[in-house]
Amino acid sequence: MTSRTTQIITGLIGLGIFATFIIGLSHSISTGFAGFEGGLPFAIIAGFVLCLAVYDFFDEAVRKKPTDNSTDNNKQ
């Protein structure tokens, strides 16, 4: 189990690399042969995927989770 600080640091590094790749790919599509109108659908999808990645990072690494020591909630 990794510490919360380690999860935040590695998550930010990974999110930064992922965002750089996706934004660069979207930029190259929009300025290349496809043009702005051809690259717009990809840019919208890429923006949505980046939002999902940021939310997942926040949910997994930043937000404090309640501690639950039980492994099975169905047991009584």
C-alpha positions as CSV (number, residue, x, y, z in Angstrom):
1,M,0.0,0.0,0.0
2,T,1.5,3.3,-1.1
3,S,1.2,6.5,0.9
4,R,-1.2,9.2,0.0
5,T,1.6,11.6,-0.9
6,T,3.2,9.1,-3.2
7,Q,-0.1,8.5,-4.9
8,I,-0.6,12.3,-5.4
9,I,2.9,12.8,-6.8
10,T,2.8,9.9,-9.2
11,G,-0.7,10.7,-10.2
12,L,0.2,14.3,-11.1
13,I,3.2,13.1,-13.1
14,G,1.1,10.5,-15.0
15,L,-1.7,13.0,-15.5
16,G,0.8,15.6,-16.8
17,I,2.3,13.2,-19.3
18,F,-1.1,12.0,-20.4
19,A,-2.4,15.5,-20.8
20,T,0.7,16.6,-22.8
21,F,0.3,13.6,-25.2
22,I,-3.5,14.1,-25.7
23,I,-3.3,17.9,-26.1
24,G,-0.3,17.6,-28.5
25,L,-2.1,14.9,-30.5
26,S,-5.2,17.1,-30.7
27,H,-3.2,20.1,-31.8
28,S,-1.3,18.2,-34.5
29,I,-4.6,16.9,-35.9
30,S,-6.3,20.3,-35.9
31,T,-3.3,22.1,-37.5
32,G,-2.6,19.3,-40.0
33,F,-4.4,18.0,-43.0
34,A,-7.8,17.7,-41.1
35,G,-7.9,21.3,-40.3
36,F,-9.8,22.9,-37.4
37,E,-13.2,21.6,-38.4
38,G,-11.9,18.1,-39.0
39,G,-10.0,18.0,-35.7
40,L,-12.8,19.6,-33.6
41,P,-14.6,16.3,-32.8
42,F,-11.4,14.8,-31.6
43,A,-10.6,17.9,-29.6
44,I,-14.0,17.6,-27.9
45,I,-13.5,13.9,-27.1
46,A,-10.0,14.5,-25.9
47,G,-11.2,17.3,-23.6
48,F,-13.9,15.0,-22.1
49,V,-11.4,12.2,-21.6
50,L,-9.0,14.6,-19.9
51,C,-11.8,15.7,-17.6
52,L,-12.5,12.0,-16.8
53,A,-8.8,11.5,-16.0
54,V,-8.7,14.5,-13.7
55,Y,-11.8,13.3,-11.9
56,D,-10.4,9.8,-11.5
57,F,-7.1,11.2,-10.1
58,F,-9.0,13.3,-7.6
59,D,-11.2,10.4,-6.6
60,E,-8.4,7.9,-6.2
61,A,-5.6,10.0,-4.8
62,V,-6.8,13.3,-3.4
63,R,-10.2,12.7,-1.8
64,K,-10.1,11.2,1.6
65,K,-11.9,7.9,1.8
66,P,-13.6,6.6,4.9
67,T,-11.6,3.8,6.5
68,D,-13.5,0.5,6.5
69,N,-11.7,-2.5,8.0
70,S,-14.3,-5.1,7.0
71,T,-13.7,-6.9,3.8
72,D,-17.3,-8.1,3.2
73,N,-20.2,-5.7,4.0
74,N,-22.8,-8.5,3.6
75,K,-21.7,-10.4,6.8
76,Q,-23.7,-9.7,9.9
